[in-house]
Amino acid sequence: MLHPLESWLTLLCSIVILLMGFRVYWLDPRNVLYKGFFASTFLLFIQNLFFFELTQVTVLEVARSLRPWQETTWNIAGMSIYITMYYYAKKFSTRPTYQWETFLAYLIPIMAVPFIILEAFTPFKHGEIVMMANGRWGIQIPTAHWHDWGRAIWAFLSYFFGVYFCFLPYKYALEERTKRLRLAILLIFGLILSTTFLQNYILTIFFDTITPVNESINVIVAIVFIGLMFSNFRLFEVRSEYAVSNIINTMTNWFILTDSTFQIQEVNHAVASALGHPKFYWNGKGLAEVFTAEQWQENKDRVEALNNSHNQERFELQLGLKEQSVFLAVTATAIYGKRGFLLGYVFVGTDLTTFKDSEERILQYASELERSNESLERFAYIASHDLKEPIRNIGNFAGLLQRRLGPHLNEENKEYIQFIIKGVKVMNAMIDSVMAVSRMGQKKLEETTIDTTVLLSKVEENLASYIQQKKGLLIKAKDLPIVYGDESLLIQLFQNILENCLKYNESAAPQLEISCQLVEHNAFYEFSIQDNGIGIAKEYHEKVFEMFKRLHSRGTYEGTGIGLAICKRIVELHRGKIWIADTGTAKGTCFKFTLPIPPSK
């Protein structure tokens, strides 16, 4: 039997090993590496209890009965340490783990199973236990058998690759102080394993040396040092929980933490600054003292109804603070423990005051703009209507003058009267166009599904004489789509564009090609109308859609200069857009515009 001091020192080692395992585990209970470290220390704690029992007995048969349990526990602990080193390498090595390394991480523990079975349930154990001259129990292998060699090979592989996994974090360390810590772990771990292998296998097999069973001192030195270094790694890890406190106190959003009865446990600086009291003042206060009692009661039931499946609720509040109103968008989140118990609530408030002010100004501007547009449209309609009367009178009297003085008029006077009559017609056409534009948008669109092929047939029928006169050819794509809009306005849209393409075309055989494709996430159809006419210079691509904008004189091409402006208005009323595409070196003009697809039912 050993000296009592050494015996109790063995028991103390087991307790220290277990405490160190708990220390590392509680650094982060979710971390696989720390879980593995705790499992290893727990198994070593059990092994040291067997060591302690062996120090208390002197009968060989009793020692032989304890030895298999102690050795089996050590084998399992060794595999746990091996796997822990693998996860240590996986976590702290900056390069990815190779497939062969993962394969070895699982293969070697599986190889341990036969030797664990041999040790626990068969006579093929690891050596014979004998009493040494100093009164301690030792292990002797007089003659090495197949199972001894197999166990030695397996131990060498597990120790070697365990040290290899311990080496990887050191090799790929990025910072010098981290590298030093990992080197210390590598040296201690490597030293203990090499000493253990030398003592238990080399000396016993090759030199027939009796080696002591109790290695608790070696084990505790390794565990304590490695555990302390694992603990110190936490000082160098960047972890989200370290930043949470700083984030909460520096963020501009309100943060309020309450218990399950809505008693405040913590607020951040944003809340304290807005409400005019220090943070500690709010500890234990009710939420009704932050939000007004009336507004809190309106939303309290919704917050209390939160549960694990629906643990967030949003609502808006208006608070009167420092002589100004503050609008808050509040997100309430219920916090539950691991067993599903409600722990409390987190309230995060976003200040919407600036957005609310901007929203009110935008609504005010929109209302004023709408009234202004309505006034302008009414003015344009009234002015156009009132202008028609004097213009009509001018035309009537010019015609009357021509009839009464007809035989007495010379050719020059007749030409002057024709200029007056022609000018009246042009002015009437322009006034009619202005009235048409001003009326657009005053009444709700009569939107329905429209087959573009059928619609173009009606347009083609309306322009039949003009197309025939210009000897034009209308080329329509197959399977033109069904769109959604006001049929009369869309007829006018296509008719104006096609008429424009025919008018500004000096070709002997004008060709107009109509095609279509889906655009804007399949919400709109984009129509293209390409002609072979005179084209439009790039700098005028946007200006041609302005009212009364003409690129040519009326003597060259007739018209009011308002047809494309009407097209733009029609497309905008249908929530689309219209433009002239750049045709590059190709001759002619390509009009493009979008129209909505029919709504899904």
C-alpha positions as CSV (number, residue, x, y, z in Angstrom):
1,M,0.0,0.0,0.0
2,L,1.3,3.5,-0.9
3,H,2.1,6.2,1.6
4,P,-1.2,7.9,2.7
5,L,-0.1,11.3,1.3
6,E,0.4,9.9,-2.2
7,S,-2.9,8.0,-2.0
8,W,-4.8,11.1,-1.1
9,L,-2.9,13.2,-3.6
10,T,-4.3,10.8,-6.3
11,L,-7.9,11.5,-5.0
12,L,-7.2,15.2,-5.1
13,C,-5.9,14.9,-8.7
14,S,-9.2,13.3,-9.8
15,I,-11.2,16.2,-8.2
16,V,-9.0,18.9,-9.8
17,I,-9.3,17.2,-13.2
18,L,-13.1,17.2,-12.9
19,L,-13.2,20.8,-11.8
20,M,-11.0,21.9,-14.8
21,G,-13.3,20.0,-17.1
22,F,-16.3,21.9,-15.7
23,R,-14.4,25.2,-16.0
24,V,-13.8,24.7,-19.7
25,Y,-17.2,23.4,-20.4
26,W,-19.0,26.4,-18.9
27,L,-17.0,28.7,-21.1
28,D,-19.5,27.7,-23.8
29,P,-21.7,24.7,-23.2
30,R,-22.7,24.7,-26.9
31,N,-19.1,24.4,-28.1
32,V,-18.3,20.8,-29.4
33,L,-14.6,21.3,-28.4
34,Y,-15.4,22.2,-24.8
35,K,-17.9,19.4,-24.6
36,G,-15.3,16.9,-25.7
37,F,-12.8,18.3,-23.2
38,F,-15.3,17.9,-20.4
39,A,-16.1,14.3,-21.5
40,S,-12.4,13.5,-21.5
41,T,-11.8,15.0,-18.0
42,F,-14.9,13.2,-16.6
43,L,-13.5,9.8,-17.9
44,L,-10.0,10.7,-16.4
45,F,-11.8,11.5,-13.2
46,I,-13.3,8.0,-13.1
47,Q,-9.9,6.5,-14.0
48,N,-8.2,8.3,-11.1
49,L,-10.9,6.9,-8.7
50,F,-9.7,3.5,-9.8
51,F,-6.1,4.6,-9.3
52,F,-7.1,5.7,-5.8
53,E,-8.7,2.3,-5.1
54,L,-5.5,0.5,-6.3
55,T,-3.5,2.5,-3.8
56,Q,-5.7,1.2,-1.0
57,V,-5.3,-2.5,-1.7
58,T,-2.5,-4.9,-1.3
59,V,-4.1,-8.2,-2.4
60,L,-3.1,-9.2,-5.9
61,E,-6.5,-10.7,-6.8
62,V,-8.3,-7.5,-5.8
63,A,-5.8,-5.4,-7.9
64,R,-6.3,-7.7,-10.9
65,S,-10.1,-7.2,-10.6
66,L,-9.7,-3.4,-10.6
67,R,-7.1,-3.2,-13.4
68,P,-9.4,-4.0,-16.4
69,W,-11.9,-1.3,-15.3
70,Q,-9.1,1.2,-14.9
71,E,-7.5,0.3,-18.3
72,T,-10.8,0.3,-20.1
73,T,-11.7,3.7,-18.8
74,W,-8.3,5.0,-19.9
75,N,-8.8,3.6,-23.4
76,I,-12.2,5.3,-23.7
77,A,-10.8,8.5,-22.3
78,G,-7.9,8.3,-24.8
79,M,-10.4,8.1,-27.6
80,S,-12.3,11.0,-26.2
81,I,-9.1,13.0,-26.0
82,Y,-8.2,12.0,-29.6
83,I,-11.6,13.3,-30.9
84,T,-11.3,16.5,-28.8
85,M,-8.0,17.2,-30.5
86,Y,-9.6,16.7,-33.9
87,Y,-12.3,19.3,-33.0
88,Y,-9.5,21.5,-31.6
89,A,-7.8,21.4,-35.0
90,K,-11.1,21.9,-36.9
91,K,-12.0,24.9,-34.8
92,F,-8.7,26.8,-34.7
93,S,-6.9,25.7,-37.9
94,T,-7.5,28.4,-40.5
95,R,-7.5,26.0,-43.4
96,P,-10.4,23.5,-44.1
97,T,-10.1,20.0,-42.7
98,Y,-9.1,17.4,-45.4
99,Q,-11.2,14.4,-46.1
100,W,-8.5,12.0,-45.0
101,E,-8.2,13.8,-41.7
102,T,-11.9,13.4,-41.0
103,F,-11.7,9.8,-42.0
104,L,-8.9,9.2,-39.5
105,A,-10.8,11.1,-36.8
106,Y,-13.5,8.4,-37.0
107,L,-11.4,5.3,-38.0
108,I,-9.0,5.3,-35.0
109,P,-11.7,5.4,-32.3
110,I,-13.4,2.5,-34.1
111,M,-10.1,0.6,-34.1
112,A,-10.1,1.0,-30.3
113,V,-13.3,-1.1,-29.9
114,P,-11.6,-4.6,-30.2
115,F,-8.9,-3.7,-27.6
116,I,-11.5,-2.3,-25.2
117,I,-13.4,-5.6,-25.5
118,L,-10.2,-7.6,-25.1
119,E,-9.2,-5.7,-21.9
120,A,-12.7,-5.8,-20.3
121,F,-13.9,-9.3,-21.2
122,T,-11.0,-11.6,-22.2
123,P,-7.7,-12.8,-20.7
124,F,-5.9,-10.8,-23.4
125,K,-5.2,-7.8,-21.3
126,H,-2.5,-5.1,-21.4
127,G,0.2,-6.8,-19.4
128,E,0.2,-8.4,-16.0
129,I,-0.2,-6.4,-12.8
130,V,2.5,-7.0,-10.2
131,M,3.7,-5.5,-6.9
132,M,6.9,-3.4,-7.3
133,A,9.7,-3.2,-4.8
134,N,8.5,0.3,-3.7
135,G,5.1,-1.1,-2.8
136,R,3.3,0.3,-5.8
137,W,1.4,-1.7,-8.4
138,G,3.1,-2.0,-11.8
139,I,2.6,-3.5,-15.3
140,Q,4.8,-6.2,-16.7
141,I,4.8,-7.8,-20.2
142,P,7.2,-10.8,-19.9
143,T,6.4,-12.0,-23.5
144,A,4.7,-9.8,-26.1
145,H,1.8,-11.6,-27.9
146,W,-0.2,-10.6,-31.0
147,H,-2.7,-8.6,-29.0
148,D,0.2,-6.6,-27.3
149,W,1.6,-5.7,-30.7
150,G,-1.8,-4.8,-32.1
151,R,-2.5,-2.6,-29.0
152,A,0.9,-1.0,-29.4
153,I,0.3,-0.2,-33.1
154,W,-3.1,1.2,-32.4
155,A,-1.8,3.3,-29.5
156,F,1.0,4.7,-31.7
157,L,-1.4,5.7,-34.4
158,S,-3.8,7.4,-32.0
159,Y,-1.0,9.2,-30.1
160,F,0.7,10.2,-33.3
161,F,-2.4,11.6,-35.1
162,G,-3.6,13.1,-31.8
163,V,-0.3,15.1,-31.7
164,Y,-0.8,15.9,-35.4
165,F,-4.2,17.4,-34.8
166,C,-2.8,19.4,-31.9
167,F,0.0,20.7,-34.3
168,L,-2.4,22.1,-36.9
169,P,-3.8,25.0,-34.9
170,Y,-0.2,26.0,-34.0
171,K,1.0,25.8,-37.6
172,Y,-1.9,28.0,-38.9
173,A,-2.0,30.5,-36.0
174,L,-2.3,34.1,-37.3
175,E,-1.2,36.0,-34.2
176,E,2.1,35.6,-32.3
177,R,0.6,35.3,-28.8
178,T,-2.0,32.8,-30.0
179,K,0.8,30.8,-31.6
180,R,2.7,30.7,-28.3
181,L,-0.3,29.4,-26.4
182,R,-0.9,26.7,-29.0
183,L,2.8,25.8,-29.0
184,A,2.6,25.3,-25.2
185,I,-0.4,23.0,-25.6
186,L,1.4,21.1,-28.4
187,L,4.5,20.6,-26.3
188,I,2.7,19.5,-23.1
189,F,0.3,17.2,-25.0
190,G,3.1,15.7,-27.1
191,L,5.3,15.2,-24.0
192,I,2.6,13.4,-22.0
193,L,1.6,11.1,-24.9
194,S,5.2,10.3,-25.8
195,T,6.1,9.6,-22.1
196,T,3.0,7.4,-21.8
197,F,3.8,5.5,-25.0
198,L,7.4,5.0,-23.9
199,Q,6.5,3.8,-20.4
200,N,3.5,1.6,-21.3
201,Y,4.7,0.1,-24.6
202,I,8.4,0.6,-25.4
203,L,9.9,-0.2,-21.9
204,T,7.4,-3.0,-21.2
205,I,7.6,-4.8,-24.6
206,F,11.2,-4.3,-25.6
207,F,13.0,-3.9,-22.2
208,D,10.8,-6.1,-20.0
209,T,10.6,-3.2,-17.6
210,I,7.9,-3.0,-14.9
211,T,6.2,0.4,-15.2
212,P,4.0,2.0,-12.5
213,V,0.2,1.9,-12.9
214,N,-0.6,5.2,-11.2
215,E,0.0,8.1,-13.6
216,S,-2.3,10.6,-12.0
217,I,0.4,13.3,-11.5
218,N,1.3,13.3,-15.2
219,V,-2.4,13.5,-16.1
220,I,-3.2,16.3,-13.8
221,V,-0.3,18.4,-15.1
222,A,-1.4,18.0,-18.7
223,I,-5.1,18.6,-17.9
224,V,-4.5,21.7,-15.8
225,F,-2.2,23.4,-18.2
226,I,-4.2,22.6,-21.3
227,G,-7.5,23.6,-19.6
228,L,-5.9,26.9,-18.5
229,M,-4.8,27.5,-22.1
230,F,-8.2,26.6,-23.5
231,S,-9.6,29.1,-21.1
232,N,-7.2,31.8,-22.3
233,F,-8.2,31.2,-25.9
234,R,-11.5,32.9,-25.0
235,L,-9.6,36.1,-24.4
236,F,-8.6,36.1,-28.1
237,E,-11.8,34.9,-29.7
238,V,-14.1,37.3,-31.4
239,R,-17.6,36.3,-30.2
240,S,-20.9,37.9,-30.8
241,E,-21.9,38.0,-27.1
242,Y,-18.9,40.2,-26.3
243,A,-20.2,42.9,-28.6
244,V,-23.9,42.7,-27.6
245,S,-23.6,45.1,-24.6
246,N,-21.7,47.7,-26.6
247,I,-24.1,47.4,-29.5
248,I,-27.1,47.9,-27.3
249,N,-25.7,50.9,-25.6
250,T,-24.4,52.6,-28.7
251,M,-27.4,52.0,-31.0
252,T,-29.8,54.8,-31.7
253,N,-32.9,52.5,-31.4
254,W,-34.6,52.2,-28.1
255,F,-33.9,49.0,-26.2
256,I,-36.0,47.9,-23.2
257,L,-35.7,44.6,-21.5
258,T,-38.5,43.5,-19.1
259,D,-39.4,40.5,-17.1
260,S,-42.6,38.5,-17.7
261,T,-44.6,41.0,-15.8
262,F,-43.4,43.9,-17.9
263,Q,-41.2,45.3,-15.1
264,I,-38.1,47.0,-16.7
265,Q,-34.8,45.2,-16.1
266,E,-32.6,47.3,-18.4
267,V,-32.7,50.2,-20.9
268,N,-30.0,51.6,-23.2
269,H,-28.6,55.1,-23.5
270,A,-31.1,56.0,-26.3
271,V,-34.0,55.5,-23.9
272,A,-32.3,57.2,-21.0
273,S,-31.4,60.2,-23.2
274,A,-34.9,60.6,-24.7
275,L,-36.8,60.3,-21.4
276,G,-34.4,62.4,-19.4
277,H,-33.5,60.0,-16.6
278,P,-30.4,57.8,-16.1
279,K,-30.5,54.1,-17.0
280,F,-30.6,52.8,-13.4
281,Y,-33.7,55.0,-12.7
282,W,-35.8,52.7,-14.9
283,N,-34.9,49.4,-13.2
284,G,-38.1,48.0,-11.8
285,K,-40.4,50.6,-13.4
286,G,-43.5,49.5,-15.4
287,L,-43.8,50.0,-19.2
288,A,-46.7,52.3,-18.6
289,E,-44.2,54.9,-17.3
290,V,-42.3,54.8,-20.6
291,F,-45.2,54.6,-22.9
292,T,-48.4,56.4,-22.0
293,A,-50.8,54.2,-20.0
294,E,-53.5,54.5,-22.6
295,Q,-51.3,53.5,-25.5
296,W,-49.6,50.7,-23.6
297,Q,-53.0,49.2,-22.6
298,E,-54.0,49.2,-26.3
299,N,-51.1,47.0,-27.2
300,K,-50.5,45.0,-24.0
301,D,-52.9,42.2,-24.9
302,R,-51.2,41.7,-28.3
303,V,-47.8,41.3,-26.6
304,E,-49.2,39.0,-23.9
305,A,-50.5,36.7,-26.7
306,L,-47.0,36.1,-28.0
307,N,-45.8,32.5,-27.8
308,N,-43.0,30.3,-29.1
309,S,-44.4,30.0,-32.6
310,H,-45.3,33.7,-32.9
311,N,-42.9,35.6,-30.6
312,Q,-42.9,39.0,-32.3
313,E,-45.4,41.8,-32.4
314,R,-45.1,45.3,-34.0
315,F,-47.0,48.5,-33.3
316,E,-46.6,52.3,-33.4
317,L,-46.8,54.8,-30.6
318,Q,-46.7,58.5,-30.4
319,L,-45.0,60.0,-27.3
320,G,-44.8,63.6,-26.2
321,L,-41.2,64.2,-25.2
322,K,-39.3,67.5,-24.6
323,E,-42.0,69.6,-26.1
324,Q,-42.2,67.5,-29.3
325,S,-44.0,64.4,-30.5
326,V,-42.0,61.3,-31.1
327,F,-43.3,58.5,-33.3
328,L,-41.9,55.0,-32.4
329,A,-42.2,51.8,-34.4
330,V,-41.9,49.2,-31.6
331,T,-41.0,45.5,-32.1
332,A,-41.9,43.4,-29.1
333,T,-40.1,40.0,-28.8
334,A,-40.9,37.3,-26.2
335,I,-37.9,35.5,-24.7
336,Y,-38.3,31.9,-23.7
337,G,-35.9,29.6,-21.8
338,K,-34.7,26.2,-22.9
339,R,-37.7,24.5,-21.3
340,G,-40.2,26.8,-22.9
341,F,-40.8,29.0,-19.9
342,L,-41.5,32.7,-20.6
343,L,-38.5,34.7,-19.2
344,G,-39.4,38.2,-20.4
345,Y,-39.7,40.6,-23.3
346,V,-37.4,42.8,-25.4
347,F,-38.9,46.0,-26.9
348,V,-36.9,47.7,-29.7
349,G,-38.2,51.1,-30.8
350,T,-37.2,52.9,-34.0
351,D,-37.8,56.7,-34.1
352,L,-40.0,57.4,-37.1
353,T,-40.4,61.2,-36.3
354,T,-38.3,62.3,-39.3
355,F,-40.1,59.9,-41.6
356,K,-43.5,60.9,-40.3
357,D,-42.7,64.6,-40.9
358,S,-41.4,63.8,-44.4
359,E,-44.5,61.7,-45.1
360,E,-46.8,64.5,-44.0
361,R,-44.9,67.0,-46.2
362,I,-45.1,64.5,-49.2
363,L,-48.8,64.0,-48.7
364,Q,-49.3,67.7,-48.5
365,Y,-47.3,68.3,-51.6
366,A,-49.1,65.5,-53.4
367,S,-52.5,67.0,-52.4
368,E,-51.4,70.5,-53.6
369,L,-50.0,69.0,-56.8
370,E,-53.3,67.1,-57.4
371,R,-55.3,70.3,-56.9
372,S,-53.0,72.2,-59.1
373,N,-53.2,69.6,-61.9
374,E,-57.0,69.5,-61.6
375,S,-57.1,73.4,-61.8
376,L,-54.8,73.3,-64.8
377,E,-56.9,70.6,-66.6
378,R,-60.0,72.6,-65.9
379,F,-58.4,75.8,-67.1
380,A,-57.1,74.1,-70.3
381,Y,-60.6,72.7,-71.0
382,I,-62.4,76.0,-70.3
383,A,-59.8,78.0,-72.2
384,S,-59.9,75.7,-75.1
385,H,-63.7,75.6,-75.2
386,D,-63.8,79.5,-75.0
387,L,-61.2,79.9,-77.7
388,K,-63.2,77.9,-80.2
389,E,-66.0,80.5,-80.3
390,P,-63.9,83.5,-81.6
391,I,-61.9,81.2,-83.9
392,R,-65.2,79.8,-85.2
393,N,-66.4,83.4,-85.9
394,I,-63.1,84.2,-87.7
395,G,-63.6,81.2,-90.0
396,N,-67.3,81.9,-90.5
397,F,-66.7,85.5,-91.4
398,A,-63.8,84.6,-93.7
399,G,-66.1,82.2,-95.6
400,L,-68.9,84.8,-95.7
401,L,-66.5,87.4,-97.0
402,Q,-65.3,85.0,-99.7
403,R,-68.8,84.3,-100.9
404,R,-70.0,87.9,-100.9
405,L,-66.9,89.3,-102.6
406,G,-66.2,86.3,-104.7
407,P,-66.5,87.9,-108.2
408,H,-64.7,91.0,-107.0
409,L,-61.7,89.4,-105.4
410,N,-58.4,89.1,-107.2
411,E,-56.2,86.1,-106.8
412,E,-54.0,87.6,-104.1
413,N,-57.1,88.4,-101.9
414,K,-58.5,84.9,-102.5
415,E,-55.1,83.4,-101.3
416,Y,-55.2,85.5,-98.2
417,I,-58.7,84.4,-97.3
418,Q,-57.6,80.7,-97.8
419,F,-54.7,81.3,-95.4
420,I,-57.2,82.5,-92.8
421,I,-59.5,79.5,-93.3
422,K,-56.6,77.0,-93.2
423,G,-55.2,78.7,-90.0
424,V,-58.6,78.4,-88.4
425,K,-58.7,74.7,-89.2
426,V,-55.2,74.1,-87.7
427,M,-56.2,76.1,-84.6
428,N,-59.4,74.1,-84.2
429,A,-57.4,70.9,-84.5
430,M,-54.9,72.1,-81.9
431,I,-57.6,73.2,-79.5
432,D,-59.3,69.8,-79.9
433,S,-56.0,68.1,-79.1
434,V,-55.5,70.2,-76.0
435,M,-59.1,69.4,-74.8
436,A,-58.4,65.7,-75.4
437,V,-55.3,65.8,-73.3
438,S,-57.0,67.8,-70.5
439,R,-59.9,65.3,-70.4
440,M,-57.5,62.3,-70.0
441,G,-57.3,61.2,-66.4
442,Q,-60.4,63.1,-65.3
443,K,-62.5,59.9,-65.5
444,K,-61.6,56.4,-64.4
445,L,-60.2,54.2,-67.0
446,E,-62.5,51.5,-68.3
447,E,-59.9,48.8,-68.1
448,T,-60.5,45.3,-69.4
449,T,-58.5,42.4,-71.0
450,I,-57.8,43.3,-74.6
451,D,-56.5,41.0,-77.4
452,T,-53.7,43.1,-79.1
453,T,-54.3,41.3,-82.4
454,V,-58.0,42.3,-82.5
455,L,-57.1,45.8,-81.4
456,L,-54.6,46.2,-84.2
457,S,-57.1,45.1,-86.7
458,K,-59.4,47.9,-85.6
459,V,-56.5,50.4,-85.9
460,E,-55.6,49.0,-89.3
461,E,-59.2,49.5,-90.4
462,N,-59.2,53.1,-89.2
463,L,-56.0,53.9,-91.1
464,A,-56.8,51.8,-94.1
465,S,-57.0,54.7,-96.6
466,Y,-53.9,56.3,-95.3
467,I,-51.9,53.0,-95.4
468,Q,-53.1,52.5,-98.9
469,Q,-52.2,56.0,-99.9
470,K,-48.7,55.6,-98.5
471,K,-48.4,52.0,-99.9
472,G,-47.5,50.9,-96.4
473,L,-47.0,47.4,-95.0
474,L,-47.9,46.5,-91.4
475,I,-45.9,43.5,-90.2
476,K,-47.3,42.0,-86.9
477,A,-45.5,39.4,-84.8
478,K,-47.3,36.1,-84.3
479,D,-49.2,35.5,-81.0
480,L,-49.4,39.1,-79.9
481,P,-50.4,39.1,-76.2
482,I,-53.6,40.0,-74.3
483,V,-53.1,43.2,-72.3
484,Y,-55.0,45.1,-69.7
485,G,-56.3,48.6,-70.3
486,D,-58.8,51.1,-71.7
487,E,-59.6,49.9,-75.3
488,S,-60.5,53.3,-76.8
489,L,-57.3,54.9,-75.4
490,L,-55.1,52.0,-76.6
491,I,-56.6,52.3,-80.1
492,Q,-55.7,55.9,-80.0
493,L,-52.2,55.1,-78.8
494,F,-51.4,52.6,-81.5
495,Q,-53.1,54.7,-84.2
496,N,-51.1,57.8,-83.3
497,I,-47.8,56.0,-83.4
498,L,-48.5,54.1,-86.6
499,E,-49.8,57.3,-88.3
500,N,-46.6,59.1,-87.1
501,C,-44.5,56.3,-88.6
502,L,-46.3,56.5,-91.9
503,K,-46.2,60.4,-92.0
504,Y,-42.5,60.7,-91.5
505,N,-41.5,58.1,-94.0
506,E,-40.2,59.0,-97.5
507,S,-39.8,55.3,-98.5
508,A,-41.6,54.1,-101.6
509,A,-42.9,51.2,-99.5
510,P,-43.0,52.1,-95.7
511,Q,-42.7,49.0,-93.5
512,L,-43.9,49.0,-89.8
513,E,-42.9,46.0,-87.7
514,I,-44.7,45.4,-84.4
515,S,-43.2,42.9,-81.8
516,C,-43.6,42.3,-78.1
517,Q,-41.9,40.7,-75.1
518,L,-42.4,40.2,-71.4
519,V,-40.4,42.6,-69.1
520,E,-40.2,43.9,-65.5
521,H,-40.5,40.5,-63.7
522,N,-43.3,39.4,-66.1
523,A,-45.6,42.3,-65.0
524,F,-45.6,44.3,-68.3
525,Y,-45.5,43.7,-72.0
526,E,-42.9,45.8,-74.0
527,F,-44.2,46.7,-77.5
528,S,-41.7,47.7,-80.2
529,I,-42.9,49.5,-83.4
530,Q,-40.0,49.8,-85.9
531,D,-40.3,51.8,-89.1
532,N,-38.0,52.5,-92.0
533,G,-38.7,56.3,-92.1
534,I,-36.5,59.4,-91.8
535,G,-35.7,58.7,-88.2
536,I,-35.3,61.0,-85.2
537,A,-32.0,62.4,-84.0
538,K,-30.9,61.1,-80.6
539,E,-31.0,64.5,-78.9
540,Y,-34.7,64.8,-79.7
541,H,-35.7,61.3,-78.4
542,E,-37.3,62.8,-75.2
543,K,-38.4,66.2,-76.6
544,V,-40.8,64.7,-79.2
545,F,-43.1,63.6,-76.5
546,E,-43.6,67.2,-75.3
547,M,-46.8,69.1,-76.3
548,F,-46.5,71.2,-79.5
549,K,-43.0,70.0,-80.1
550,R,-42.3,69.8,-83.8
551,L,-39.1,68.9,-85.5
552,H,-40.4,70.0,-89.0
553,S,-42.4,72.9,-90.3
554,R,-46.1,72.5,-91.1
555,G,-45.3,73.2,-94.7
556,T,-43.3,70.0,-94.8
557,Y,-45.4,67.8,-92.6
558,E,-48.9,68.6,-91.4
559,G,-50.0,68.1,-87.8
560,T,-50.5,69.7,-84.4
561,G,-47.4,68.5,-82.7
562,I,-49.4,66.9,-79.9
563,G,-49.9,63.3,-81.1
564,L,-46.9,61.8,-79.3
565,A,-47.7,63.8,-76.1
566,I,-51.1,62.1,-76.1
567,C,-49.4,58.8,-76.5
568,K,-47.2,59.5,-73.5
569,R,-50.2,60.5,-71.4
570,I,-52.1,57.3,-72.4
571,V,-49.1,55.0,-71.5
572,E,-48.6,56.8,-68.2
573,L,-52.3,56.4,-67.3
574,H,-51.7,52.6,-67.8
575,R,-48.7,52.7,-65.4
576,G,-46.3,52.2,-68.2
577,K,-43.5,54.1,-69.9
578,I,-42.8,55.1,-73.5
579,W,-39.5,56.0,-75.2
580,I,-37.6,55.9,-78.5
581,A,-34.9,53.2,-78.7
582,D,-31.5,53.8,-80.1
583,T,-31.4,51.9,-83.4
584,G,-27.7,52.4,-83.9
585,T,-26.8,52.5,-87.6
586,A,-30.3,51.1,-88.7
587,K,-32.5,53.5,-90.6
588,G,-35.8,54.6,-89.1
589,T,-37.4,55.0,-85.7
590,C,-38.2,52.4,-83.0
591,F,-40.9,53.4,-80.6
592,K,-41.1,51.3,-77.4
593,F,-43.8,51.4,-74.7
594,T,-45.0,49.1,-71.9
595,L,-48.5,48.0,-71.0
596,P,-49.6,45.9,-68.0
597,I,-50.5,42.2,-68.2
598,P,-54.0,41.2,-67.1
599,P,-54.3,40.8,-63.3
600,S,-54.3,37.2,-62.0
601,K,-57.6,36.1,-60.7
